[in-house]
């Protein structure tokens, strides 16, 4: 499990980890956040507590079973498009057009509240082989070069589609993530670590408790639950053992000794 602070490029971090581990060990976690301030976070282990730090905790044992689930629940809308110019987590063009102009056009009046309103309109990066969606949230905008700064890396040629909030589906997705993390073990988890994006909390507002209730109902009464709200979630996806950066999802890691 990885718990890192802001100021760390999670995509590049995971590239290095995946290169070494090669999917042999499940990796999950999240990027520590400070509500919506985006100023400074602290991560600590024992006596070392500081910013720009990564903490990794390993669990092992012959009888330990680990499973994971990650779901967003956001609706896609508009056509699928191609990322045609990007650099790391900065997206410049989609389908050869300046992405900020296109983004504002879709948001309409809500574009006046950027970058805050962007939390309601993330992107889906679509895996053509599995059909799985990896959600990329918009962290900020750059009016000078018409670009979007995302919470995770995007690559030229990626298939992307806009998403918007659907309250019912966002809440239901928390239960789906829990079921996904429950099914492989075939026994009730002893521990579940929930990492939910801060954007989900902002969007759901007073309905936030319902997201947690959905996860609890799926996991069962005997499962101890803990977790935190993050700026990005780290988890494998169905069909790929490598760890990926997710945004605006509910990511759940479960553990049980059998």
Secondary structure, DSSP 8 states (H G I E B T S, - for coil): -EEE-TTS-HHHHHHHHHHHHTTSS---EEEE--TT--S---EEETTEEESS-EEE-----TTEEEEEEEE---EEEEEEEEEEEEETTEEEEETTEEHHHHHHHHHGGGGGGTTGGGGG--EEEE-TTT--EEEE-EEEEETTTTEEEESS---TT-EEEEEE--HHHHHHHHHHHHHHHHHTT-S--SEEEEEEEHHHHHHHGGGHHHHHHHHHHHH-TT-EEEEEEEEEEEEEETTEEEEEEESS-EEEEEEEE-
